[in-house]
Every structure is written in structure tokens, then in C-alpha cells.
Amino acid sequence: KKYFREIAQREIERCKYDGKDISFMLVDVDHLKDINDDPEHGGHDAGDEAIQILAQVLSKTVRQTPLDEVNLRFSELVGRFGRDEFIVLLPNTDINGAIAVAKRIESNLAKAKHSTWPKPLSCSIGIAGTPQDDYDYEHMKTQADKALYLSKDKGRNAYSSTLEL
């Protein structure tokens, strides 16, 4: 989290200085408790696999720059934020561009195959970004978290942005 925050703050400042947009996402595996609590389909090992699948989908869907190049150019960055939650930074991407990325993430995750869980995997996504939100890490993180809970209130398997708050 600390490393992600350092990189994110630097990218936010760079985008602000250059007059470029930047967006921020929080992505959460839907129904992880149900997966973890189902011993018939693998229990906690199945939950771990669901988290790994989401990580792979995010990595393949969101273009990433190798970490050793982060200081050299703009990069999209994916990090683990919590137990089943990921954080995504999208420099040079306004909030509408981030919504397009969220749609691709949802689609790609729905196509992913889990080895034991019989239902399609899904996620909830909260999006904050300019020009709607301030160029500030804490502000964007808080706003993306509010949008994430809006997605959960919609019944999960959804994305929401601060345009809806």
C-alpha cells in the first residue's frame, strides 16, 4: 500500500502539472465469503484462486509498465489494497475512459474460468477521476470507495463512478 501510494501521488502530481486527467479504481471480488465458506467447491483455496484470477484479469486488462520503468514514463498501476480488493491507477485517463476500462474488466472476469467454483466470477468497481474529482490521492481513494459501495448497493457485478454520487 505504501509503495502504491508513493507512485500514485507522484503520478497524480505529474498529471496535475501537465494538465492531464487521471483516474483511480477500487475493485472488489463479489461474494468472496460465499466462495470461502463453501467446502464442496474448495473453500478458502477456491477463494484464494478467485483473488488470483481477478489479479490476472486486472493485469491483462489494464496495460502496465514494469515497475523499474515507473519513474521513466506514465504507467497504469495495479496493486492489492486489501483482502479481496485491488486498486488501479490510470494516468492520462479521464473518468469516462476509466468507465470503459471497468467494462472491459467486468467482461474479461466473467469469461475467466475457476477450477472449482461453478458460477461466473464477478466484481464491484468504484471509480474516481478527473475532471470530476480533485488531483489528490486521499480524495480520489475516498471517492472511489464511496463509488465502490454504490456498486455493491446496486447488487454487485457493477461499476459506479463519482459521476453518480
C-alpha positions, -999 to +999 in steps of 0.1 A: +000+000+000+028+024+009+046+018-024+014+022-044+006+054-026+040+069-033+038+061-070+002+072-072+009+106-055+038+112-079+016+103-110-013+125-097+011+154-093+026+148-127-008+147-144-019+178-125+012+197-136+009+186-172-029+193-172-037+156-179-065+136-165-061+107-141-084+081-127-085+057-098-104+025-092-111+002-063-121-034-075-135-060-051-143-097-057-180-102-053-193-129-029-159-140-017-174-150+016-197-174-002-168-189-021-146-192+011-175-208+031-183-235+005-162-266+013-179-285-015-162-262-041-128-258-024-134-234+005-106-209+012-084-224-016-112-215-040-114-180-025-076-176-030-080-187-066-108-162-072-085-134-059-057-147-081-080-148-112-091-112-106-054-101-102-046-118-136-076-102-153-066-068-140-030-073-151-040-084-186-068-058-190-050-028-176-018-020-196+010-020-171+046-007-172+073-028-155+080-013-120+116-005-130+102+019-156+077+037-135+100+066-129+107+070-166+072+073-180+035+073-173+022+040-162-010+022-153-006+006-119-024-023-103-019-031-066-035-053-039-053-030-015-070-053+009-081-089+014-100-091-018-097-056-030-074-041-057-065-006-065-059+007-101-043+040-112-050+052-147-028+082-157-039+101-188-074+087-184-105+107-175-134+093-156-152+082-188-121+064-200-119+046-167-155+036-171-146+019-204-117+001-186-142-011-159-165-025-186-136-045-200-126-058-166-161-070-159-163-087-193-129-104-190-136-116-155-169-131-165-151-151-191-124-164-167-126-200-156-123-210-120-112-246-114-138-254-087-163-226-083-193-233-106-206-197-110-190-170-131-168-146-111-178-110-108-165-078-092-177-045-080-158-014-091-157+021-077-142+048-100-130+083-092-112+106-116-107+140-132-122+163-141-149+153-116-125+148-087-096+167-072-059+158-080-054+143-046-047+107-036-067+106-004-097+124-020-097+100-050-093+070-028-122+081-006-144+089-036-136+056-053-145+038-021-179+056-020-185+046-056-175+010-048-202+008-021-227+023-046-218-007-069-224-031-040-257-014-033-267-020-069-264-057-062-227-062-071-213-071-105-214-034-113-193-003-117-201+031-103-183+064-105-183+096-087-204+110-115-233+091-097-226+104-062 
